[in-house]
Amino acid sequence: MKDNNLYMEVRNWIYRNARPLDLVRWQYHYENGKVEEVIKVLSEYQNKDGGFGHALEADCWNPNSSPIQTFRAIELLKEINFTEKDHPIVKGIIRYLDSGIDFEKKAWNNTILSNNDYPHAPWWHSNSDGSSHNKYNPIAGLAGFVLCYADRNSQLYQTGAEIAVEAVDCLLQASELDMHVLLCYNALMEFCEQSDITELFSLKDFKQKLISLVSSNITKDTSIWLTSYICKPSHFFNSPESIFYNENKEIADYECEFIKKARNNEGVWDITWSWEAYPEEWAISKNWWKSNVAICNLIYLRNFDKLN
């Protein structure tokens, strides 16, 4: 396949295979689509309690609200730079986080019991001991959202602040962390910057430690990138403007060429993980993930000025 055909080949695949949410994401990023269209479709995954479910996180088909699926909604709001504090979708998330649902031992739950009743990846089973089952996944990111959007005089804000302080203290003492957990910490850091929250901890120390842990987390052995579930620069940043770029410049630049060369015969990118159970549902989720990877890979190439 020729590089100059990359955009159109990926676009055609998206139009043939993507779910409505990912199609409007594509249109927003590449075809002057309106942010309101993304919000409209994303809202269909929001439940009456304000949380998100319905396989928004494509490895978990639970229709009930859960912290992890709600954090996925937050990630998508960040992706489209949506910051309207008084919008129903944002107020709904705050209402869910403030409700006490799925909140135990001063933290939102990583998994919920009802996950077990629906098709899901093994790591989202309620008694799974997967590496992503860290106290601060997605709790650190949810706390950041609370600090950014909750009323500063509310009990919810106080709860978010307490979680954030404890989370950052744990981060500063850590020698390594799972990449999924670091993504939640990165969200916390970005929300603190967005809201100019500097009184809870040293944002400078937080950022420096995060830069160090992200750099050590990136898999330097590029020979296994194509077939293994590993951490690439694009998991954490998609622009040379990122605070993580200078420490990872060479491998981040390399990823641009890797993305171009790694497409499969369909013109998109293979998924390097799978479920052993629920093969029919996994076949559907796999396509959803392919759409997500395609969107994110082209954002990466575009921001590095490598997309024709």
C-alpha positions as YAML, in Angstrom:
chain: A
units: angstrom
residues:
- id: 1
  name: MET
  ca: [0.00, 0.00, 0.00]
- id: 2
  name: LYS
  ca: [1.29, 3.47, -0.86]
- id: 3
  name: ASP
  ca: [1.71, 6.00, 1.94]
- id: 4
  name: ASN
  ca: [-0.19, 8.64, 0.01]
- id: 5
  name: ASN
  ca: [-3.24, 6.38, 0.05]
- id: 6
  name: LEU
  ca: [-3.10, 5.85, 3.80]
- id: 7
  name: TYR
  ca: [-5.68, 8.44, 4.78]
- id: 8
  name: MET
  ca: [-8.30, 7.37, 2.24]
- id: 9
  name: GLU
  ca: [-7.84, 3.68, 2.93]
- id: 10
  name: VAL
  ca: [-8.29, 4.20, 6.65]
- id: 11
  name: ARG
  ca: [-11.23, 6.53, 6.05]
- id: 12
  name: ASN
  ca: [-12.97, 3.97, 3.86]
- id: 13
  name: TRP
  ca: [-12.48, 1.28, 6.50]
- id: 14
  name: ILE
  ca: [-13.96, 3.56, 9.17]
- id: 15
  name: TYR
  ca: [-17.03, 4.31, 7.08]
- id: 16
  name: ARG
  ca: [-17.58, 0.61, 6.45]
- id: 17
  name: ASN
  ca: [-16.94, -0.70, 9.94]
- id: 18
  name: ALA
  ca: [-17.03, 1.89, 12.71]
- id: 19
  name: ARG
  ca: [-19.82, 2.22, 15.25]
- id: 20
  name: PRO
  ca: [-21.65, 5.58, 15.17]
- id: 21
  name: LEU
  ca: [-19.58, 7.04, 18.00]
- id: 22
  name: ASP
  ca: [-16.29, 6.38, 16.28]
- id: 23
  name: LEU
  ca: [-17.63, 7.62, 12.97]
- id: 24
  name: VAL
  ca: [-18.51, 11.01, 14.47]
- id: 25
  name: ARG
  ca: [-15.13, 11.09, 16.21]
- id: 26
  name: TRP
  ca: [-13.52, 10.53, 12.83]
- id: 27
  name: GLN
  ca: [-15.61, 13.28, 11.26]
- id: 28
  name: TYR
  ca: [-14.75, 15.67, 14.09]
- id: 29
  name: HIS
  ca: [-11.00, 15.13, 13.72]
- id: 30
  name: TYR
  ca: [-10.71, 14.89, 9.93]
- id: 31
  name: GLU
  ca: [-13.83, 16.22, 8.20]
- id: 32
  name: ASN
  ca: [-14.75, 19.37, 10.13]
- id: 33
  name: GLY
  ca: [-17.40, 17.49, 12.07]
- id: 34
  name: LYS
  ca: [-19.14, 19.32, 14.90]
- id: 35
  name: VAL
  ca: [-18.31, 18.67, 18.51]
- id: 36
  name: GLU
  ca: [-22.05, 18.64, 19.20]
- id: 37
  name: GLU
  ca: [-22.41, 15.51, 17.07]
- id: 38
  name: VAL
  ca: [-19.81, 13.68, 19.15]
- id: 39
  name: ILE
  ca: [-21.55, 14.77, 22.36]
- id: 40
  name: LYS
  ca: [-24.92, 13.70, 20.98]
- id: 41
  name: VAL
  ca: [-23.77, 10.16, 20.23]
- id: 42
  name: LEU
  ca: [-21.64, 9.87, 23.38]
- id: 43
  name: SER
  ca: [-24.69, 10.83, 25.45]
- id: 44
  name: GLU
  ca: [-26.44, 7.68, 24.25]
- id: 45
  name: TYR
  ca: [-24.06, 5.70, 26.46]
- id: 46
  name: GLN
  ca: [-24.94, 7.74, 29.56]
- id: 47
  name: ASN
  ca: [-27.41, 6.24, 32.02]
- id: 48
  name: LYS
  ca: [-30.01, 8.06, 34.10]
- id: 49
  name: ASP
  ca: [-27.67, 8.05, 37.10]
- id: 50
  name: GLY
  ca: [-25.13, 10.06, 35.06]
- id: 51
  name: GLY
  ca: [-22.60, 7.27, 34.69]
- id: 52
  name: PHE
  ca: [-21.67, 5.46, 31.50]
- id: 53
  name: GLY
  ca: [-22.04, 1.86, 30.36]
- id: 54
  name: HIS
  ca: [-23.28, -0.04, 27.29]
- id: 55
  name: ALA
  ca: [-19.79, -1.13, 26.16]
- id: 56
  name: LEU
  ca: [-18.45, 2.39, 25.83]
- id: 57
  name: GLU
  ca: [-15.28, 0.70, 27.08]
- id: 58
  name: ALA
  ca: [-15.29, -1.90, 24.33]
- id: 59
  name: ASP
  ca: [-13.89, -4.71, 26.48]
- id: 60
  name: CYS
  ca: [-16.88, -4.55, 28.82]
- id: 61
  name: TRP
  ca: [-20.44, -4.95, 27.55]
- id: 62
  name: ASN
  ca: [-22.09, -4.14, 30.89]
- id: 63
  name: PRO
  ca: [-24.95, -1.67, 30.24]
- id: 64
  name: ASN
  ca: [-24.83, -0.47, 33.85]
- id: 65
  name: SER
  ca: [-22.82, 2.54, 34.89]
- id: 66
  name: SER
  ca: [-19.34, 1.84, 36.16]
- id: 67
  name: PRO
  ca: [-16.35, 3.99, 37.10]
- id: 68
  name: ILE
  ca: [-14.16, 2.55, 34.34]
- id: 69
  name: GLN
  ca: [-16.70, 3.17, 31.58]
- id: 70
  name: THR
  ca: [-17.40, 6.64, 32.98]
- id: 71
  name: PHE
  ca: [-13.69, 7.38, 32.85]
- id: 72
  name: ARG
  ca: [-13.70, 6.28, 29.21]
- id: 73
  name: ALA
  ca: [-16.34, 8.95, 28.57]
- id: 74
  name: ILE
  ca: [-14.09, 11.48, 30.32]
- id: 75
  name: GLU
  ca: [-11.19, 10.48, 28.07]
- id: 76
  name: LEU
  ca: [-13.35, 11.09, 25.00]
- id: 77
  name: LEU
  ca: [-14.44, 14.50, 26.32]
- id: 78
  name: LYS
  ca: [-10.76, 15.35, 26.73]
- id: 79
  name: GLU
  ca: [-10.05, 14.12, 23.21]
- id: 80
  name: ILE
  ca: [-12.45, 16.68, 21.71]
- id: 81
  name: ASN
  ca: [-11.42, 19.42, 24.17]
- id: 82
  name: PHE
  ca: [-14.92, 19.62, 25.63]
- id: 83
  name: THR
  ca: [-14.90, 21.72, 28.81]
- id: 84
  name: GLU
  ca: [-18.46, 23.04, 29.20]
- id: 85
  name: LYS
  ca: [-18.93, 22.75, 32.94]
- id: 86
  name: ASP
  ca: [-22.69, 23.27, 32.87]
- id: 87
  name: HIS
  ca: [-23.44, 20.85, 30.05]
- id: 88
  name: PRO
  ca: [-25.78, 17.95, 31.01]
- id: 89
  name: ILE
  ca: [-23.19, 15.32, 30.10]
- id: 90
  name: VAL
  ca: [-20.66, 16.82, 32.51]
- id: 91
  name: LYS
  ca: [-23.20, 17.49, 35.24]
- id: 92
  name: GLY
  ca: [-24.41, 13.89, 34.87]
- id: 93
  name: ILE
  ca: [-20.92, 12.52, 35.45]
- id: 94
  name: ILE
  ca: [-20.55, 14.69, 38.55]
- id: 95
  name: ARG
  ca: [-23.93, 13.46, 39.78]
- id: 96
  name: TYR
  ca: [-22.86, 9.83, 39.33]
- id: 97
  name: LEU
  ca: [-19.54, 10.36, 41.08]
- id: 98
  name: ASP
  ca: [-21.30, 12.14, 43.94]
- id: 99
  name: SER
  ca: [-24.00, 9.49, 44.34]
- id: 100
  name: GLY
  ca: [-21.97, 6.96, 46.29]
- id: 101
  name: ILE
  ca: [-22.73, 4.31, 43.67]
- id: 102
  name: ASP
  ca: [-19.70, 2.06, 43.12]
- id: 103
  name: PHE
  ca: [-17.77, 3.97, 45.80]
- id: 104
  name: GLU
  ca: [-16.19, 1.98, 48.63]
- id: 105
  name: LYS
  ca: [-13.27, 2.46, 51.01]
- id: 106
  name: LYS
  ca: [-12.79, 6.08, 49.93]
- id: 107
  name: ALA
  ca: [-12.46, 5.19, 46.23]
- id: 108
  name: TRP
  ca: [-14.50, 4.38, 43.16]
- id: 109
  name: ASN
  ca: [-14.36, 0.70, 42.28]
- id: 110
  name: ASN
  ca: [-12.09, -0.57, 39.52]
- id: 111
  name: THR
  ca: [-14.58, -3.29, 38.60]
- id: 112
  name: ILE
  ca: [-18.22, -3.91, 39.54]
- id: 113
  name: LEU
  ca: [-20.00, -7.17, 40.18]
- id: 114
  name: SER
  ca: [-22.52, -6.80, 37.35]
- id: 115
  name: ASN
  ca: [-19.66, -6.92, 34.81]
- id: 116
  name: ASN
  ca: [-19.77, -10.68, 35.31]
- id: 117
  name: ASP
  ca: [-23.30, -10.88, 33.88]
- id: 118
  name: TYR
  ca: [-22.33, -9.59, 30.42]
- id: 119
  name: PRO
  ca: [-19.65, -10.33, 27.84]
- id: 120
  name: HIS
  ca: [-16.33, -8.89, 28.95]
- id: 121
  name: ALA
  ca: [-12.59, -9.29, 28.82]
- id: 122
  name: PRO
  ca: [-11.18, -11.34, 31.70]
- id: 123
  name: TRP
  ca: [-9.51, -8.32, 33.27]
- id: 124
  name: TRP
  ca: [-12.90, -6.70, 33.85]
- id: 125
  name: HIS
  ca: [-14.25, -9.71, 35.78]
- id: 126
  name: SER
  ca: [-14.99, -8.62, 39.32]
- id: 127
  name: ASN
  ca: [-12.46, -10.95, 40.93]
- id: 128
  name: SER
  ca: [-9.73, -10.54, 38.33]
- id: 129
  name: ASP
  ca: [-6.21, -9.85, 39.57]
- id: 130
  name: GLY
  ca: [-5.01, -8.24, 36.34]
- id: 131
  name: SER
  ca: [-2.22, -5.66, 36.40]
- id: 132
  name: SER
  ca: [-4.69, -2.87, 35.60]
- id: 133
  name: HIS
  ca: [-6.48, -3.49, 38.91]
- id: 134
  name: ASN
  ca: [-4.66, -0.75, 40.75]
- id: 135
  name: LYS
  ca: [-6.44, 1.42, 43.31]
- id: 136
  name: TYR
  ca: [-5.83, 4.50, 41.17]
- id: 137
  name: ASN
  ca: [-7.20, 3.09, 37.90]
- id: 138
  name: PRO
  ca: [-9.43, 4.93, 37.08]
- id: 139
  name: ILE
  ca: [-9.68, 6.67, 40.46]
- id: 140
  name: ALA
  ca: [-6.87, 9.18, 39.88]
- id: 141
  name: GLY
  ca: [-8.48, 10.32, 36.62]
- id: 142
  name: LEU
  ca: [-11.93, 10.53, 38.18]
- id: 143
  name: ALA
  ca: [-10.54, 12.60, 41.05]
- id: 144
  name: GLY
  ca: [-9.00, 14.96, 38.50]
- id: 145
  name: PHE
  ca: [-12.37, 15.37, 36.78]
- id: 146
  name: VAL
  ca: [-13.96, 16.17, 40.14]
- id: 147
  name: LEU
  ca: [-11.30, 18.79, 40.93]
- id: 148
  name: CYS
  ca: [-11.91, 20.38, 37.55]
- id: 149
  name: TYR
  ca: [-15.72, 20.34, 37.40]
- id: 150
  name: ALA
  ca: [-17.24, 19.90, 40.88]
- id: 151
  name: ASP
  ca: [-18.25, 22.83, 43.08]
- id: 152
  name: ARG
  ca: [-15.19, 23.69, 45.16]
- id: 153
  name: ASN
  ca: [-17.36, 24.06, 48.24]
- id: 154
  name: SER
  ca: [-18.88, 20.59, 47.88]
- id: 155
  name: GLN
  ca: [-18.13, 17.40, 49.77]
- id: 156
  name: LEU
  ca: [-17.43, 15.73, 46.42]
- id: 157
  name: TYR
  ca: [-14.65, 18.22, 45.73]
- id: 158
  name: GLN
  ca: [-13.18, 17.55, 49.17]
- id: 159
  name: THR
  ca: [-13.31, 13.81, 48.46]
- id: 160
  name: GLY
  ca: [-11.61, 14.34, 45.09]
- id: 161
  name: ALA
  ca: [-8.90, 16.45, 46.73]
- id: 162
  name: GLU
  ca: [-8.21, 13.82, 49.39]
- id: 163
  name: ILE
  ca: [-7.97, 11.07, 46.77]
- id: 164
  name: ALA
  ca: [-5.70, 13.20, 44.58]
- id: 165
  name: VAL
  ca: [-3.31, 14.04, 47.43]
- id: 166
  name: GLU
  ca: [-3.04, 10.38, 48.43]
- id: 167
  name: ALA
  ca: [-2.65, 9.30, 44.80]
- id: 168
  name: VAL
  ca: [0.16, 11.74, 44.08]
- id: 169
  name: ASP
  ca: [1.93, 10.76, 47.28]
- id: 170
  name: CYS
  ca: [1.82, 7.11, 46.14]
- id: 171
  name: LEU
  ca: [3.08, 8.09, 42.70]
- id: 172
  name: LEU
  ca: [6.05, 9.98, 44.10]
- id: 173
  name: GLN
  ca: [7.10, 6.88, 46.03]
- id: 174
  name: ALA
  ca: [6.59, 4.42, 43.17]
- id: 175
  name: SER
  ca: [9.44, 2.88, 41.19]
- id: 176
  name: GLU
  ca: [7.13, 1.60, 38.46]
- id: 177
  name: LEU
  ca: [3.43, 1.57, 37.58]
- id: 178
  name: ASP
  ca: [1.20, -0.12, 35.01]
- id: 179
  name: MET
  ca: [0.64, 1.99, 31.90]
- id: 180
  name: HIS
  ca: [-3.13, 2.09, 32.42]
- id: 181
  name: VAL
  ca: [-2.63, 3.54, 35.88]
- id: 182
  name: LEU
  ca: [-0.19, 6.12, 34.53]
- id: 183
  name: LEU
  ca: [-2.81, 7.21, 31.99]
- id: 184
  name: CYS
  ca: [-5.15, 7.99, 34.88]
- id: 185
  name: TYR
  ca: [-2.42, 9.93, 36.64]
- id: 186
  name: ASN
  ca: [-1.79, 11.86, 33.43]
- id: 187
  name: ALA
  ca: [-5.48, 12.80, 33.32]
- id: 188
  name: LEU
  ca: [-5.24, 13.98, 36.93]
- id: 189
  name: MET
  ca: [-2.24, 16.12, 36.09]
- id: 190
  name: GLU
  ca: [-3.91, 17.65, 33.05]
- id: 191
  name: PHE
  ca: [-7.11, 18.43, 34.97]
- id: 192
  name: CYS
  ca: [-5.05, 20.13, 37.70]
- id: 193
  name: GLU
  ca: [-3.33, 22.24, 35.05]
- id: 194
  name: GLN
  ca: [-6.64, 23.05, 33.38]
- id: 195
  name: SER
  ca: [-8.14, 24.31, 36.64]
- id: 196
  name: ASP
  ca: [-4.89, 25.84, 37.97]
- id: 197
  name: ILE
  ca: [-4.95, 23.66, 41.07]
- id: 198
  name: THR
  ca: [-1.58, 24.13, 42.76]
- id: 199
  name: GLU
  ca: [-2.40, 24.13, 46.46]
- id: 200
  name: LEU
  ca: [-2.79, 20.38, 46.98]
- id: 201
  name: PHE
  ca: [0.72, 19.22, 46.03]
- id: 202
  name: SER
  ca: [3.72, 20.28, 43.99]
- id: 203
  name: LEU
  ca: [2.58, 20.05, 40.40]
- id: 204
  name: LYS
  ca: [6.21, 20.37, 39.31]
- id: 205
  name: ASP
  ca: [7.27, 17.30, 41.31]
- id: 206
  name: PHE
  ca: [4.19, 15.43, 40.10]
- id: 207
  name: LYS
  ca: [5.00, 16.14, 36.46]
- id: 208
  name: GLN
  ca: [8.68, 15.26, 36.78]
- id: 209
  name: LYS
  ca: [7.88, 11.92, 38.41]
- id: 210
  name: LEU
  ca: [5.24, 11.21, 35.78]
- id: 211
  name: ILE
  ca: [7.71, 11.98, 32.98]
- id: 212
  name: SER
  ca: [10.19, 9.55, 34.52]
- id: 213
  name: LEU
  ca: [7.66, 6.73, 34.96]
- id: 214
  name: VAL
  ca: [6.21, 7.18, 31.48]
- id: 215
  name: SER
  ca: [9.68, 7.05, 29.92]
- id: 216
  name: SER
  ca: [10.56, 3.85, 31.76]
- id: 217
  name: ASN
  ca: [7.20, 2.31, 30.82]
- id: 218
  name: ILE
  ca: [7.62, 2.68, 27.06]
- id: 219
  name: THR
  ca: [8.76, -0.57, 25.48]
- id: 220
  name: LYS
  ca: [12.11, 0.12, 23.85]
- id: 221
  name: ASP
  ca: [12.28, -3.25, 22.06]
- id: 222
  name: THR
  ca: [10.43, -2.27, 18.90]
- id: 223
  name: SER
  ca: [10.74, -5.78, 17.44]
- id: 224
  name: ILE
  ca: [7.76, -6.89, 19.55]
- id: 225
  name: TRP
  ca: [5.54, -3.86, 18.90]
- id: 226
  name: LEU
  ca: [3.63, -5.48, 16.07]
- id: 227
  name: THR
  ca: [2.52, -8.61, 17.89]
- id: 228
  name: SER
  ca: [2.60, -7.89, 21.63]
- id: 229
  name: TYR
  ca: [0.47, -5.80, 23.95]
- id: 230
  name: ILE
  ca: [3.10, -3.28, 24.95]
- id: 231
  name: CYS
  ca: [3.43, 0.42, 25.69]
- id: 232
  name: LYS
  ca: [4.29, 2.79, 22.84]
- id: 233
  name: PRO
  ca: [4.77, 6.58, 23.05]
- id: 234
  name: SER
  ca: [1.30, 7.12, 21.56]
- id: 235
  name: HIS
  ca: [-0.27, 5.59, 24.64]
- id: 236
  name: PHE
  ca: [0.71, 8.74, 26.52]
- id: 237
  name: PHE
  ca: [1.09, 11.54, 24.00]
- id: 238
  name: ASN
  ca: [0.37, 12.39, 20.39]
- id: 239
  name: SER
  ca: [2.29, 15.59, 19.78]
- id: 240
  name: PRO
  ca: [5.85, 16.94, 19.97]
- id: 241
  name: GLU
  ca: [4.38, 19.60, 22.26]
- id: 242
  name: SER
  ca: [3.83, 17.03, 25.02]
- id: 243
  name: ILE
  ca: [5.85, 17.16, 28.24]
- id: 244
  name: PHE
  ca: [6.80, 13.53, 27.53]
- id: 245
  name: TYR
  ca: [8.30, 14.14, 24.09]
- id: 246
  name: ASN
  ca: [11.81, 15.38, 24.92]
- id: 247
  name: GLU
  ca: [12.59, 12.32, 27.04]
- id: 248
  name: ASN
  ca: [11.33, 10.01, 24.29]
- id: 249
  name: LYS
  ca: [12.06, 11.93, 21.10]
- id: 250
  name: GLU
  ca: [13.84, 9.20, 19.16]
- id: 251
  name: ILE
  ca: [11.34, 6.44, 19.83]
- id: 252
  name: ALA
  ca: [8.38, 8.80, 19.41]
- id: 253
  name: ASP
  ca: [9.64, 9.82, 15.98]
- id: 254
  name: TYR
  ca: [10.21, 6.16, 15.16]
- id: 255
  name: GLU
  ca: [6.57, 5.40, 15.94]
- id: 256
  name: CYS
  ca: [5.47, 7.59, 13.04]
- id: 257
  name: GLU
  ca: [7.23, 5.27, 10.61]
- id: 258
  name: PHE
  ca: [6.04, 2.21, 12.51]
- id: 259
  name: ILE
  ca: [2.42, 3.32, 12.20]
- id: 260
  name: LYS
  ca: [2.75, 3.73, 8.46]
- id: 261
  name: LYS
  ca: [4.33, 0.31, 7.98]
- id: 262
  name: ALA
  ca: [2.25, -1.71, 10.45]
- id: 263
  name: ARG
  ca: [-1.11, -1.70, 8.66]
- id: 264
  name: ASN
  ca: [-2.74, -5.02, 7.83]
- id: 265
  name: ASN
  ca: [-4.37, -6.11, 4.57]
- id: 266
  name: GLU
  ca: [-7.54, -4.23, 5.51]
- id: 267
  name: GLY
  ca: [-5.58, -0.98, 5.60]
- id: 268
  name: VAL
  ca: [-5.83, -0.52, 9.39]
- id: 269
  name: TRP
  ca: [-4.04, -1.98, 12.40]
- id: 270
  name: ASP
  ca: [-4.36, -5.32, 14.15]
- id: 271
  name: ILE
  ca: [-5.35, -5.54, 17.80]
- id: 272
  name: THR
  ca: [-2.72, -7.21, 19.97]
- id: 273
  name: TRP
  ca: [-5.02, -8.55, 22.68]
- id: 274
  name: SER
  ca: [-8.09, -10.77, 22.74]
- id: 275
  name: TRP
  ca: [-10.68, -12.45, 24.95]
- id: 276
  name: GLU
  ca: [-10.77, -16.20, 25.35]
- id: 277
  name: ALA
  ca: [-14.46, -16.17, 26.22]
- id: 278
  name: TYR
  ca: [-17.39, -14.64, 24.29]
- id: 279
  name: PRO
  ca: [-15.85, -15.08, 20.80]
- id: 280
  name: GLU
  ca: [-18.86, -13.61, 18.96]
- id: 281
  name: GLU
  ca: [-18.89, -10.45, 21.08]
- id: 282
  name: TRP
  ca: [-15.11, -10.18, 20.91]
- id: 283
  name: ALA
  ca: [-15.29, -10.15, 17.10]
- id: 284
  name: ILE
  ca: [-17.48, -7.05, 17.36]
- id: 285
  name: SER
  ca: [-15.41, -5.37, 20.06]
- id: 286
  name: LYS
  ca: [-12.27, -6.06, 18.07]
- id: 287
  name: ASN
  ca: [-13.62, -3.92, 15.23]
- id: 288
  name: TRP
  ca: [-14.53, -1.17, 17.70]
- id: 289
  name: TRP
  ca: [-10.96, -1.19, 18.96]
- id: 290
  name: LYS
  ca: [-9.63, -1.13, 15.40]
- id: 291
  name: SER
  ca: [-11.62, 2.04, 14.82]
- id: 292
  name: ASN
  ca: [-10.21, 3.62, 17.94]
- id: 293
  name: VAL
  ca: [-6.65, 2.69, 17.05]
- id: 294
  name: ALA
  ca: [-7.13, 4.03, 13.51]
- id: 295
  name: ILE
  ca: [-8.42, 7.39, 14.78]
- id: 296
  name: CYS
  ca: [-5.62, 7.73, 17.32]
- id: 297
  name: ASN
  ca: [-2.88, 6.65, 14.91]
- id: 298
  name: LEU
  ca: [-3.89, 9.27, 12.37]
- id: 299
  name: ILE
  ca: [-4.05, 11.95, 15.06]
- id: 300
  name: TYR
  ca: [-0.49, 10.97, 15.97]
- id: 301
  name: LEU
  ca: [0.72, 11.16, 12.37]
- id: 302
  name: ARG
  ca: [-1.09, 14.46, 11.78]
- id: 303
  name: ASN
  ca: [0.34, 16.11, 14.89]
- id: 304
  name: PHE
  ca: [3.85, 14.98, 13.94]
- id: 305
  name: ASP
  ca: [3.29, 16.38, 10.46]
- id: 306
  name: LYS
  ca: [3.54, 12.93, 8.90]
- id: 307
  name: LEU
  ca: [0.05, 12.59, 7.44]
- id: 308
  name: ASN
  ca: [-0.18, 13.34, 3.73]
...
